[in-house]
Amino acid sequence: MGERTLLIVDDEDGVIYAIRQTLESCGYRVLATTDPQRALEMLRSGELVDLMIIDLFMPVMDGGTLLKECRRIRPGLRVLLSSGIASDAELRRWRGRGEVVVPKPWREAEFRDAVQRALSRGVRQPY
């Protein structure tokens, strides 16, 4: 699975820790931040990122806004969205836009499968 770089953006350190453990055990290089602005800086700096994992609900900048900004910087960026509080309707709306979404809490196998689906998709278009 590995040899790819994934960037996690979530406002909860515990969630980042859990995702990092899962992904590093699969051989991925994992970058992480609780600060959406820092994630944007990483993309602007040219940091290699094969997939971003974005929490939809964060206090400083919501995941939808972060996603749009990321794709302005790097059109076609592959993304996996996650949320523990989004409604089923909201999750369906994101899926309807062609995004890969995994609700929290997830089982480890479910999360790994979602990462694989997101990585195997074609390059995404900006909104």
Secondary structure as GFF3:
##gff-version 3
##sequence-region A 1 127
A	DSSP	beta_strand	5	9	.	.	.	ID=ss1
A	DSSP	alpha_helix	13	25	.	.	.	ID=ss2
A	DSSP	beta_strand	29	33	.	.	.	ID=ss3
A	DSSP	alpha_helix	36	44	.	.	.	ID=ss4
A	DSSP	beta_strand	51	55	.	.	.	ID=ss5
A	DSSP	alpha_helix	63	73	.	.	.	ID=ss6
A	DSSP	beta_strand	79	83	.	.	.	ID=ss7
A	DSSP	alpha_helix	88	96	.	.	.	ID=ss8
A	DSSP	beta_strand	100	103	.	.	.	ID=ss9
A	DSSP	alpha_helix	108	120	.	.	.	ID=ss10
###
